[in-house]
Amino acid sequence: MNEFLDQWGEAAYTSAGFFWMALWAFVLGYFVSSCIQVFVTEKHMQDTMGEEGTKGVLLGTFFGFISSSCSFAALATTKTLFQKGASFVASLAFLLASTNLVIELGIIISIFLGWQFVVGEYVGGLLLIIICWVLVKLINPKKLIEQARNNLQEQNDSKSDSDKDWKEKMQSSKSWAKVAKQYAMEWRMVWKDVTLGFTIAGIVSAFVPDSFFQTLFINSGNGNTDFSFLTLVEHILVGPLAAFMTFIGSMGNIPLAALLFGKGVSFAGVMAFIFSDLVVFPVLRINAKYYGWKMSLFILALLFTALIGTSLTLHYGFDWFNILPNPSDTKITETEHFKIDYTFYLNIAFVLLSAFLVYLGFFRKKDMEQHKEMAPKSEWMEQILKYLAFICYTWLAIGITLKFWI
């Protein structure tokens, strides 16, 4: 019984720690998304990312590179870009770049996994974009894209000043009040998914033994680095499955990826796990809210196919250059989440920004039009998730109490 209580406390502490690591990225991403929603005109977005060709993809990739590495925040910004007139492939390029090509992610990967995985992350991010671009060209889902855009246009609620110059908007207190309102709406839409995702991550890290993951990935855990093609495919397919059940975001899943690699999972399987932050249920559900279930499932199939091709290409490419990393070189160390470092100061700064936006939204209600919900929701699913989220908060509160006071 004491062992269970200790694990409970550790699970809750880990969940809180993972969220603390990603908090600033959440705030930054939703703030950027809200600003784009209010300040960027459709014409300007069409002029920059509205093309289906190389220019739109390159711009989407660049904007993603300089954006947040948080998957939830990237989803919100991607939706806004697509809603404002960016092409579908350019929006996908932004989404993939903002979750795979950002500098912060490379730094964390280098700490936990080494330089080969950093190269794999960046090269793989580009491969994901290229493969998705080619697949969209071949499939040409025009009707699906048009329907998804129509769904978003029905949710668009800021048309009254859409013809104003962005500089004029930025000087308007009414526009900033709208930014605050939009920011609050972004959080309201995903708070349940975020709560469940991070809580499950802590539970898995504390209660699920390493041997469980070794069982999932065949021929792993014995020091073997020479995997057959079928074994690699199994690792690549199971990687997203593991991520589906343990989703903690593109930043937070790196320690778990290092654990998997240290236990003998192939390079391809670990890369598939890292790339899987966009093929998990919370992301599928959020995309369904934005674009409808048909488009959400299409995006899932598109990304999953690209993930398989990318992971295999990386593994055999690294093997050809004789630079495949060795699992024995990966050492997992205890990570102290709550320490005074750059994450602490970034979180303080962005919590203050968030508080200001809440203040602005509350006291400038008279300057704002009433907003509709961003996307249609399943009422029964929302109720279930809401109660599950409250259960998660209870679990976390009791766990933290057990960790520090009992």
C-alpha positions as CSV (number, residue, x, y, z in Angstrom):
1,M,0.0,0.0,0.0
2,N,2.8,2.4,0.9
3,E,4.4,1.7,-2.5
4,F,1.2,2.5,-4.3
5,L,0.9,5.8,-2.4
6,D,4.5,6.7,-3.2
7,Q,3.9,6.0,-6.9
8,W,0.7,8.1,-6.8
9,G,2.6,11.0,-5.4
10,E,5.4,10.6,-8.0
11,A,2.8,10.4,-10.8
12,A,1.1,13.6,-9.7
13,Y,4.4,15.4,-9.3
14,T,5.6,14.2,-12.7
15,S,2.3,15.4,-14.4
16,A,2.7,18.8,-12.8
17,G,6.4,18.9,-13.8
18,F,5.6,18.2,-17.4
19,F,3.0,20.9,-17.5
20,W,5.4,23.3,-15.9
21,M,7.9,22.6,-18.6
22,A,5.4,23.5,-21.3
23,L,3.4,26.3,-19.7
24,W,5.2,29.2,-21.3
25,A,4.9,27.6,-24.7
26,F,1.1,27.2,-24.2
27,V,0.7,30.9,-23.3
28,L,3.0,32.1,-26.2
29,G,1.3,29.9,-28.8
30,Y,-2.2,30.9,-27.9
31,F,-1.2,34.6,-27.6
32,V,0.3,34.5,-31.1
33,S,-2.7,32.7,-32.4
34,S,-5.1,35.2,-30.9
35,C,-3.0,38.1,-32.4
36,I,-3.1,36.6,-35.8
37,Q,-6.8,36.0,-35.5
38,V,-7.4,39.7,-34.8
39,F,-4.7,41.6,-36.5
40,V,-3.7,39.7,-39.7
41,T,-6.0,40.4,-42.7
42,E,-7.1,37.6,-45.0
43,K,-5.6,39.4,-48.0
44,H,-2.1,39.6,-46.3
45,M,-2.2,36.0,-45.4
46,Q,-3.3,35.0,-48.9
47,D,-0.4,37.0,-50.3
48,T,2.1,35.2,-48.1
49,M,0.9,31.7,-47.5
50,G,-2.1,31.4,-49.9
51,E,-0.2,29.6,-52.7
52,E,-0.3,25.8,-53.0
53,G,3.2,25.7,-54.5
54,T,6.8,26.0,-53.2
55,K,6.5,29.6,-51.9
56,G,3.5,28.8,-49.6
57,V,5.2,25.7,-48.3
58,L,8.5,27.5,-47.6
59,L,6.8,30.3,-45.9
60,G,4.7,27.9,-43.8
61,T,7.9,26.1,-42.8
62,F,9.7,29.3,-41.9
63,F,6.8,30.6,-39.8
64,G,6.6,27.3,-38.1
65,F,10.3,27.3,-37.4
66,I,10.1,30.6,-35.5
67,S,6.9,29.5,-33.7
68,S,6.2,27.5,-30.5
69,S,7.1,23.8,-30.2
70,C,3.9,23.1,-28.2
71,S,1.6,20.9,-30.2
72,F,-1.6,22.3,-28.8
73,A,-0.5,25.9,-29.5
74,A,0.7,24.9,-33.0
75,L,-2.8,23.5,-33.7
76,A,-4.5,26.7,-32.7
77,T,-2.1,28.9,-34.8
78,T,-2.4,26.5,-37.8
79,K,-6.2,26.7,-37.7
80,T,-6.0,30.5,-37.7
81,L,-3.6,30.6,-40.6
82,F,-5.8,28.3,-42.7
83,Q,-8.9,30.3,-41.7
84,K,-7.2,33.5,-42.8
85,G,-6.5,32.2,-46.3
86,A,-3.3,30.1,-46.1
87,S,-3.3,27.1,-48.4
88,F,-3.8,23.6,-46.9
89,V,-0.3,22.4,-47.7
90,A,1.2,25.7,-46.3
91,S,-0.8,25.3,-43.1
92,L,0.4,21.7,-42.8
93,A,4.0,22.8,-43.3
94,F,3.5,25.3,-40.5
95,L,2.1,22.7,-38.2
96,L,4.8,20.2,-38.8
97,A,7.6,22.8,-38.7
98,S,6.3,24.3,-35.4
99,T,6.4,20.9,-33.7
100,N,9.5,19.4,-35.2
101,L,11.9,22.2,-36.4
102,V,12.0,24.6,-33.5
103,I,15.3,25.3,-31.7
104,E,14.0,24.5,-28.1
105,L,13.1,21.0,-29.1
106,G,16.5,20.4,-30.6
107,I,18.2,21.5,-27.4
108,I,16.1,19.1,-25.3
109,I,16.7,16.2,-27.7
110,S,20.5,16.8,-27.6
111,I,20.5,16.6,-23.8
112,F,18.5,13.4,-23.6
113,L,19.3,11.6,-26.8
114,G,22.4,13.0,-28.6
115,W,23.2,14.8,-31.8
116,Q,22.1,12.0,-34.1
117,F,18.5,12.4,-32.9
118,V,18.8,16.2,-33.3
119,V,19.8,15.7,-37.0
120,G,17.0,13.1,-37.3
121,E,14.5,15.5,-35.9
122,Y,15.3,18.4,-38.2
123,V,15.8,16.3,-41.4
124,G,12.8,14.2,-40.5
125,G,10.7,17.3,-40.0
126,L,11.5,18.4,-43.5
127,L,10.8,14.9,-44.9
128,L,7.4,14.9,-43.2
129,I,6.6,18.2,-44.9
130,I,7.8,17.0,-48.3
131,I,5.9,13.7,-48.1
132,C,2.7,15.3,-47.0
133,W,3.0,17.9,-49.8
134,V,3.5,15.1,-52.4
135,L,0.6,13.1,-51.0
136,V,-1.8,16.1,-51.0
137,K,-0.7,16.7,-54.6
138,L,-1.5,13.1,-55.6
139,I,-4.7,12.8,-53.7
140,N,-5.9,16.4,-54.4
141,P,-8.7,16.5,-51.8
142,K,-10.3,19.8,-53.1
143,K,-13.8,19.1,-51.8
144,L,-12.5,18.1,-48.3
145,I,-10.3,21.2,-48.1
146,E,-13.2,23.5,-49.2
147,Q,-15.6,22.0,-46.6
148,A,-13.0,22.4,-43.9
149,R,-12.5,26.0,-44.8
150,N,-16.2,26.6,-44.9
151,N,-16.5,25.1,-41.3
152,L,-13.9,27.6,-40.1
153,Q,-15.5,30.6,-41.9
154,E,-18.8,29.8,-40.1
155,Q,-16.9,30.2,-36.9
156,N,-15.1,33.4,-37.9
157,D,-16.4,36.2,-35.8
158,S,-14.1,39.2,-36.5
159,K,-15.4,40.6,-39.8
160,S,-16.4,44.1,-38.7
161,D,-12.9,45.6,-38.9
162,S,-11.3,43.1,-41.3
163,D,-10.5,45.8,-43.8
164,K,-8.6,47.9,-41.4
165,D,-4.8,48.1,-41.6
166,W,-3.0,46.0,-38.9
167,K,-1.2,49.1,-37.6
168,E,-4.5,50.8,-37.0
169,K,-5.9,47.7,-35.3
170,M,-2.9,47.5,-33.0
171,Q,-3.6,51.0,-31.8
172,S,-7.2,50.2,-30.9
173,S,-8.1,49.1,-27.4
174,K,-11.0,47.3,-28.9
175,S,-8.7,45.0,-30.9
176,W,-6.6,44.1,-27.9
177,A,-9.8,43.3,-26.0
178,K,-10.7,40.9,-28.8
179,V,-7.2,39.4,-28.5
180,A,-7.9,38.7,-24.8
181,K,-11.3,37.2,-25.6
182,Q,-9.8,35.0,-28.3
183,Y,-7.0,33.9,-26.0
184,A,-9.6,32.8,-23.4
185,M,-11.5,30.9,-26.0
186,E,-8.4,29.0,-27.1
187,W,-7.9,27.8,-23.6
188,R,-11.5,26.9,-23.0
189,M,-11.5,24.6,-26.0
190,V,-8.5,22.4,-25.0
191,W,-8.2,22.6,-21.2
192,K,-9.9,19.2,-20.8
193,D,-7.6,17.5,-23.3
194,V,-4.5,19.1,-21.8
195,T,-5.5,18.0,-18.3
196,L,-6.1,14.4,-19.4
197,G,-3.0,14.2,-21.5
198,F,-0.6,15.4,-18.8
199,T,-2.2,13.4,-16.0
200,I,-2.0,10.1,-18.1
201,A,1.6,10.9,-18.8
202,G,2.5,11.1,-15.1
203,I,0.6,7.9,-14.4
204,V,2.4,6.0,-17.1
205,S,5.8,7.2,-16.1
206,A,5.2,6.1,-12.4
207,F,3.2,2.9,-12.7
208,V,4.1,1.3,-16.1
209,P,7.3,-0.7,-15.8
210,D,10.0,-0.5,-18.5
211,S,9.4,-4.1,-19.3
212,F,6.0,-3.2,-20.6
213,F,7.5,-1.0,-23.4
214,Q,10.1,-3.7,-24.1
215,T,7.3,-6.2,-24.7
216,L,5.6,-3.8,-27.1
217,F,8.7,-3.4,-29.3
218,I,9.8,-6.8,-30.5
219,N,13.5,-7.7,-30.5
220,S,14.3,-4.8,-28.2
221,G,16.1,-4.6,-24.9
222,N,18.9,-7.1,-25.7
223,G,21.5,-4.7,-27.1
224,N,20.5,-5.5,-30.6
225,T,21.0,-2.7,-33.2
226,D,20.6,-4.8,-36.3
227,F,16.9,-4.9,-37.0
228,S,15.1,-6.6,-39.9
229,F,12.8,-4.5,-42.1
230,L,9.6,-6.1,-40.5
231,T,10.9,-5.4,-37.0
232,L,11.5,-1.8,-37.9
233,V,8.0,-1.5,-39.3
234,E,6.6,-3.0,-36.1
235,H,8.6,-0.5,-34.0
236,I,7.4,2.4,-36.2
237,L,3.7,1.3,-35.9
238,V,3.9,0.7,-32.2
239,G,5.7,4.0,-31.6
240,P,2.6,6.1,-32.4
241,L,0.5,3.6,-30.4
242,A,2.6,4.3,-27.3
243,A,2.5,8.0,-28.0
244,F,-1.3,7.8,-28.4
245,M,-1.6,6.4,-24.9
246,T,1.1,8.6,-23.3
247,F,0.8,11.9,-25.0
248,I,2.6,14.8,-23.3
249,G,3.5,17.0,-26.2
250,S,6.5,17.4,-28.5
251,M,8.7,18.7,-25.7
252,G,7.6,16.5,-22.8
253,N,7.8,13.2,-24.6
254,I,11.6,13.4,-25.1
255,P,12.6,11.8,-21.7
256,L,10.2,8.9,-22.4
257,A,11.7,8.6,-25.9
258,A,15.2,8.4,-24.3
259,L,13.9,5.7,-22.0
260,L,12.6,3.7,-24.9
261,F,15.9,4.0,-26.8
262,G,17.9,3.1,-23.7
263,K,15.9,-0.1,-23.4
264,G,16.8,-1.1,-27.0
265,V,14.0,0.3,-29.2
266,S,15.3,1.0,-32.7
267,F,16.2,4.4,-33.9
268,A,13.3,4.3,-36.4
269,G,10.9,3.4,-33.6
270,V,12.0,6.2,-31.3
271,M,11.8,8.7,-34.1
272,A,8.3,7.5,-34.9
273,F,7.4,8.0,-31.2
274,I,8.8,11.5,-31.2
275,F,7.0,12.4,-34.5
276,S,3.7,11.1,-33.1
277,D,2.6,14.1,-31.2
278,L,0.3,15.0,-34.0
279,V,-1.3,11.6,-34.5
280,V,-2.8,11.2,-31.0
281,F,-6.4,11.4,-29.9
282,P,-6.4,14.9,-28.3
283,V,-5.0,16.3,-31.6
284,L,-7.5,14.2,-33.6
285,R,-10.3,15.6,-31.5
286,I,-9.2,19.2,-31.7
287,N,-8.8,19.0,-35.5
288,A,-12.3,17.6,-35.7
289,K,-13.6,20.6,-33.8
290,Y,-11.8,22.9,-36.2
291,Y,-12.4,21.2,-39.6
292,G,-14.9,18.3,-39.1
293,W,-14.2,14.6,-38.5
294,K,-13.6,13.8,-42.2
295,M,-10.8,16.3,-42.5
296,S,-9.4,15.3,-39.1
297,L,-9.2,11.7,-40.1
298,F,-7.7,12.6,-43.4
299,I,-5.0,14.6,-41.7
300,L,-4.4,11.7,-39.3
301,A,-3.9,9.3,-42.2
302,L,-1.7,11.8,-44.1
303,L,0.6,12.4,-41.1
304,F,0.7,8.7,-40.2
305,T,1.7,7.7,-43.7
306,A,4.4,10.4,-43.8
307,L,5.6,9.3,-40.4
308,I,6.2,5.8,-41.5
309,G,8.1,6.9,-44.7
310,T,10.2,9.4,-42.8
311,S,11.2,7.0,-40.0
312,L,12.3,4.3,-42.4
313,T,14.2,6.8,-44.5
314,L,16.0,8.2,-41.5
315,H,16.9,4.8,-40.1
316,Y,18.3,3.4,-43.4
317,G,19.9,6.7,-44.3
318,F,21.7,6.9,-41.0
319,D,22.7,3.3,-41.3
320,W,24.1,3.9,-44.8
321,F,26.3,6.8,-43.4
322,N,27.2,4.6,-40.4
323,I,25.9,7.1,-37.9
324,L,23.1,5.2,-36.2
325,P,23.3,6.0,-32.4
326,N,24.0,3.2,-29.9
327,P,21.5,2.6,-27.2
328,S,24.2,2.0,-24.6
329,D,25.3,5.6,-25.0
330,T,22.0,6.9,-23.8
331,K,21.8,7.5,-20.0
332,I,18.5,8.5,-18.3
333,T,19.0,10.8,-15.3
334,E,16.6,12.3,-12.9
335,T,15.1,15.5,-14.2
336,E,14.3,18.3,-11.7
337,H,11.3,20.1,-13.2
338,F,10.8,22.8,-10.7
339,K,14.2,24.6,-10.6
340,I,15.3,28.1,-11.1
341,D,16.3,28.1,-14.8
342,Y,15.2,29.7,-18.0
343,T,11.9,27.8,-17.9
344,F,11.1,29.3,-14.5
345,Y,11.6,32.9,-15.7
346,L,9.8,32.3,-19.0
347,N,6.8,30.8,-17.1
348,I,6.7,33.8,-14.7
349,A,6.8,36.2,-17.6
350,F,4.1,34.4,-19.6
351,V,1.9,33.9,-16.6
352,L,2.0,37.6,-16.1
353,L,1.0,38.1,-19.8
354,S,-1.8,35.6,-19.3
355,A,-3.0,37.5,-16.2
356,F,-3.0,40.7,-18.1
357,L,-5.0,39.2,-21.0
358,V,-7.6,37.9,-18.4
359,Y,-7.7,41.3,-16.8
360,L,-8.1,43.0,-20.2
361,G,-10.8,40.6,-21.3
362,F,-12.8,41.0,-18.1
363,F,-12.7,44.8,-17.9
364,R,-13.2,45.5,-21.6
365,K,-16.2,43.4,-22.2
366,K,-18.1,46.4,-23.6
367,D,-15.6,46.7,-26.4
368,M,-16.1,43.1,-27.6
369,E,-18.7,41.5,-29.8
370,Q,-20.1,38.2,-28.6
371,H,-18.1,35.3,-30.0
372,K,-19.5,32.0,-31.1
373,E,-17.8,28.7,-30.3
374,M,-14.9,28.0,-32.5
375,A,-16.0,24.7,-33.6
376,P,-19.0,22.3,-33.2
377,K,-18.8,20.1,-30.1
378,S,-20.2,16.7,-29.1
379,E,-22.1,17.6,-25.9
380,W,-22.0,14.2,-24.4
381,M,-18.3,13.8,-25.1
382,E,-17.6,17.3,-23.6
383,Q,-19.5,16.3,-20.5
384,I,-17.6,13.0,-20.1
385,L,-14.2,14.8,-20.7
386,K,-15.2,17.5,-18.2
387,Y,-15.9,15.0,-15.4
388,L,-12.7,13.1,-16.3
389,A,-10.8,16.3,-16.0
390,F,-12.2,17.0,-12.6
391,I,-11.3,13.5,-11.6
392,C,-7.8,14.2,-12.8
393,Y,-7.6,17.4,-10.7
394,T,-8.6,15.4,-7.7
395,W,-6.1,12.7,-8.4
396,L,-3.3,15.4,-8.8
397,A,-4.3,17.2,-5.7
398,I,-4.2,14.1,-3.5
399,G,-1.0,12.9,-5.2
400,I,0.8,16.2,-4.5
401,T,-0.4,16.0,-0.9
402,L,1.0,12.5,-0.6
403,K,4.3,13.6,-2.2
404,F,5.0,16.5,0.2
405,W,2.9,16.2,3.3
406,I,2.3,12.5,4.0
